[in-house]
Structures are given as C-alpha cells and as structure tokens.
Amino acid sequence: GTTYSIKSSLWQTVFTCDSRNIKEVLATSFENFEIPQIRVNAISTLLGVGIFNVNGQMWSHARALLRSSFSSKDKNELVSSLENHFQAFLNHIPRGGKTEIDLQPLYFSLTMDFATEFLTSRSARMLDKTQDQDKQDKHARFFDDYSTCSEELIKKISLGPLQVFRYNRAAEQAKKRVFQYMDDFIDEALEG
C-alpha cells in the first residue's frame, strides 16, 4: 500500500507516499503529528533548529514565515525562474548518443539554484557553465559535503536512541564546510 509502518523493539516508524496523508501531516493537522525526539536530535546536528525539526508554536511560526514568502511571490515569476534553471539543467545533459549520466548532482544543483533565488533573490548558479573553475569546484565540494552530512543524518536516525554514541569525524568536517559555504553565499547575497 501507500502507507505502512515498521516497528522495531524501541520505536515505530510510519512511511507514506499518499498525498492526502502528507497534506494531513504537514498542513491540515500538523499539531497532531509531533516530530519524534529521535529525528529532532539527529536533524539538529546538521541543520540546527528550524522548520524541519521543531514542533508546536515554533513550527507554526517558521511555517508562517515561509508561507508569506510564497504568497508574496508572483507565480509567473516563479515559473519563469524555474524554467530558466531547468534550461540550464538541460544544458548539462549530454547529446550525441551518450546514455550514462549521474543526474543526482544535477538535480541537487537545480534545487539549490532555484531555492537560493527564491529565498534570497540571488541564485547560487551551480548549473552555470560559464562560472570559473574555482566556483565550479566549490559547488562540487558543497554537493559532496552536503551528501556526506545527509547520509550521516540518515544513519543517526536509523540508530534511534543509540545515535548519541555515533561520531563521524568526516561528517563533522563536512558540516563545517557546508556551513561555511552557506555563510559565504549569504554574505555575498547581502553585499550584492
């Protein structure tokens, strides 16, 4: 089915891909679906405190801030922006019969380019082929570091309450570089 649960000896997890259930959990009845402390703890190690790992009034406040961003944007501008980034994405798809390509970094770059433009009015331009090699290398490093952090996050969540015993030095170093990348991006956006 589209919704199922897995119960371990210590906790139960519910999975769904049913859009009605997702809407119910994330919008209509969020107050009835508190994020478990196991997930809050794991996500906090990567993202700090934010909309992905808070409950109650803090979540309502964070959602209200994001909702105002969505409602103040012109829908046609959003579609146009996404189309521009998608065309840049397509420029990375090989032509001439080559059939093997790793799409994951391209989808990540597409998401980052659109999200940064949406949230800061300035795109990270990760898909821009005209950027100098240093910028391209910096973006590639960010993707690798973010992937390392995401994988570590999944491992911590899967450990449940035992996650407090897990330490991954490489993930901690990657997290510092991710934070530095974002700090640099924000500083550049504020200056420009």
C-alpha positions in Angstrom: 0.0 0.0 0.0 0.9 3.7 0.0 1.2 3.8 3.8 2.8 1.3 6.1 4.6 1.1 9.4 7.7 -0.6 10.7 8.1 -1.4 14.4 11.4 -2.1 15.9 12.0 -3.1 19.5 12.3 0.6 20.5 10.1 2.7 18.2 7.7 2.6 15.4 8.0 4.5 12.1 5.2 5.2 9.6 6.0 5.7 5.9 3.6 7.1 3.3 3.6 8.4 -0.3 -0.1 9.1 -0.2 -0.5 12.8 -1.0 -3.6 13.0 1.3 -1.7 11.7 4.2 1.2 14.0 3.6 -1.1 17.0 3.4 -2.8 16.0 6.6 0.6 15.6 8.4 2.3 18.7 7.0 -0.6 21.1 6.8 -4.1 20.3 7.9 -3.4 18.5 11.3 0.3 19.1 11.9 -0.3 19.7 15.6 -1.4 16.0 15.9 1.8 14.7 14.4 4.7 15.8 16.5 8.2 15.1 15.2 9.8 12.5 17.4 12.7 13.5 19.5 15.0 10.9 17.8 14.5 12.8 14.5 14.8 16.3 16.2 18.1 15.3 17.7 19.6 13.9 14.5 18.5 16.8 12.3 19.7 19.3 14.8 23.2 18.1 14.4 23.1 19.1 10.8 20.6 21.9 10.5 20.4 23.4 13.9 16.9 24.4 15.0 14.4 25.1 12.2 11.2 24.1 10.4 12.4 20.6 9.8 12.9 19.7 13.4 10.6 21.8 15.6 7.1 21.2 16.9 4.2 23.2 18.1 4.4 27.0 18.2 7.9 27.1 16.8 6.8 25.1 13.8 3.8 27.3 13.3 6.0 30.4 13.4 8.5 29.0 10.9 5.7 27.9 8.6 4.1 31.4 8.7 7.4 33.0 7.7 7.8 30.7 4.7 4.1 31.0 3.8 4.5 34.8 3.5 7.4 34.2 1.1 5.3 32.0 -1.1 2.3 34.3 -1.1 4.3 37.4 -1.9 5.9 35.9 -5.0 4.4 36.3 -8.4 3.5 32.8 -9.7 4.5 33.7 -13.2 7.9 34.9 -12.0 8.4 31.6 -10.1 7.5 29.6 -13.2 9.9 31.7 -15.3 12.7 31.3 -12.8 12.2 27.6 -12.6 12.1 27.4 -16.4 15.4 29.3 -16.6 17.1 26.9 -14.1 15.6 23.9 -15.9 17.1 25.1 -19.2 20.5 25.4 -17.5 19.9 21.9 -16.2 19.2 20.6 -19.7 22.5 22.1 -20.9 24.3 19.5 -18.8 22.6 16.5 -20.4 25.0 15.0 -22.9 24.0 14.9 -26.6 25.1 12.6 -29.3 24.2 9.2 -28.0 25.9 9.2 -24.6 23.5 7.4 -22.3 25.2 7.3 -18.9 24.9 10.4 -16.7 24.7 10.9 -12.9 21.6 13.0 -12.5 21.8 13.3 -8.7 24.3 16.2 -8.7 22.3 17.9 -11.4 19.0 17.7 -9.6 20.8 18.9 -6.4 22.2 21.9 -8.4 18.8 22.6 -9.9 17.2 22.6 -6.5 19.9 24.8 -5.0 19.8 27.3 -7.9 16.0 27.7 -7.7 15.8 27.6 -3.9 18.5 30.2 -3.4 16.9 32.5 -5.9 13.5 32.0 -4.4 14.7 32.6 -0.8 17.4 35.3 -1.3 16.6 36.7 -4.8 20.1 35.6 -5.8 20.8 32.1 -7.3 23.8 30.1 -6.4 24.2 29.4 -10.1 25.6 25.9 -9.6 24.4 24.9 -13.1 26.0 27.9 -14.8 28.7 26.5 -17.1 30.3 30.0 -17.6 31.5 30.2 -14.0 35.2 29.9 -13.4 36.7 26.6 -12.3 37.2 27.7 -8.7 33.4 28.4 -8.4 32.6 25.0 -10.0 35.0 23.2 -7.7 33.4 25.0 -4.7 29.9 23.9 -5.8 31.1 20.3 -6.3 32.7 20.3 -2.9 29.5 21.6 -1.3 27.5 18.9 -3.0 29.9 16.2 -1.8 29.9 17.7 1.8 26.1 18.0 1.9 25.7 14.4 0.7 28.1 13.3 3.4 26.0 15.1 6.0 22.7 13.8 4.7 24.0 10.2 4.7 25.2 10.7 8.3 21.8 12.1 9.3 20.0 9.0 7.9 22.4 6.8 9.8 21.8 8.7 13.0 18.0 8.5 12.6 18.2 4.8 11.9 20.1 4.2 15.1 17.3 5.8 17.1 18.2 6.4 20.7 21.6 4.9 20.1 22.6 7.8 17.9 24.2 9.6 20.8 27.1 7.1 20.6 27.8 7.7 16.9 30.5 10.2 15.9 31.7 10.6 12.4 34.7 12.9 12.1 34.4 13.2 8.3 30.8 14.2 8.6 31.6 16.8 11.2 34.3 18.3 8.9 31.9 18.3 6.0 29.3 20.0 8.1 31.7 22.8 8.9 32.4 23.3 5.2 28.6 23.2 4.4 28.1 26.0 7.0 31.0 28.0 5.6 29.7 27.7 2.1 26.2 28.9 3.2 27.7 31.7 5.2 29.8 32.9 2.2 26.7 32.7 0.0 24.6 34.7 2.4 27.4 37.3 2.8 27.6 37.7 -1.0 23.8 38.0 -1.3 23.7 40.7 1.4 26.5 42.6 -0.3 25.0 42.4 -3.8 
